Amino acid sequence: MELNKIEIVTDHKYLQIRELTDTGGYHRRVLSPDMDVSGEASEIQETAEKVWTNEVKDAYAKQKEEGEKNRPEFLRG
């Protein structure tokens, strides 16, 4: 697959990745600020390093923690 597009979305700076497949279609995926991008293409790594500041990572972690606290017990995992 070939990297086609990187979009930065929401206050948490998710990276929406669009890649061109060998068949001419698209494959899409989303990377969040708590993910390891060391195995990604250099352009993705550079974008993550630029936009995933400590402030963004901390806000994401806090939001994720709050979301987990508010989930029903049977959905926690």
C-alpha positions in Angstrom: 0.0 0.0 0.0 1.1 3.5 -0.7 0.4 6.5 1.6 -2.1 8.7 -0.1 -3.3 11.2 2.6 -3.0 12.2 6.2 -5.7 14.2 7.9 -5.6 15.6 11.4 -9.0 15.5 13.1 -10.5 16.6 16.4 -8.9 18.3 19.4 -7.1 15.0 20.2 -5.3 15.2 16.8 -6.2 11.8 15.5 -4.4 10.9 12.3 -6.7 9.6 9.6 -4.6 7.7 7.2 -5.7 6.9 3.6 -3.6 4.4 1.7 -3.9 3.3 -1.9 -4.1 -0.4 -2.3 -2.5 -2.5 -5.1 -6.0 -2.9 -6.7 -6.6 0.9 -6.9 -8.9 1.1 -3.9 -8.4 2.8 -0.6 -7.6 1.5 2.9 -8.3 3.8 5.8 -7.3 3.7 9.4 -7.0 6.0 12.4 -4.1 6.5 14.7 -4.6 8.0 18.2 -2.0 9.9 20.3 -1.3 6.9 22.5 -0.2 4.7 19.7 3.4 3.7 18.7 4.1 5.0 15.2 7.7 3.9 15.0 6.8 1.3 12.4 4.9 3.8 10.2 6.1 5.7 7.1 8.4 8.6 7.9 5.7 11.1 6.9 3.3 9.7 9.4 6.0 9.7 12.1 6.9 13.3 11.4 3.2 14.4 11.5 2.6 12.6 14.8 5.7 14.1 16.3 4.6 17.6 15.2 1.0 17.4 16.4 1.1 15.0 19.3 2.5 17.4 21.8 2.6 16.4 25.5 -0.5 18.6 26.0 -2.4 16.7 23.4 -1.3 13.3 24.7 -2.2 14.3 28.3 -5.6 15.6 27.2 -6.2 12.4 25.3 -5.2 10.2 28.2 -7.5 12.2 30.5 -10.4 11.9 28.2 -9.8 8.1 27.8 -9.6 7.6 31.5 -12.8 9.6 32.1 -14.5 7.6 29.4 -13.5 4.3 31.0 -14.8 5.5 34.4 -18.2 6.2 32.9 -18.5 2.9 31.0 -20.8 0.3 32.5 -19.0 -2.3 34.5 -19.8 -5.2 32.1 -18.1 -3.2 29.2 -14.9 -2.5 31.0 -12.0 -4.5 29.9 
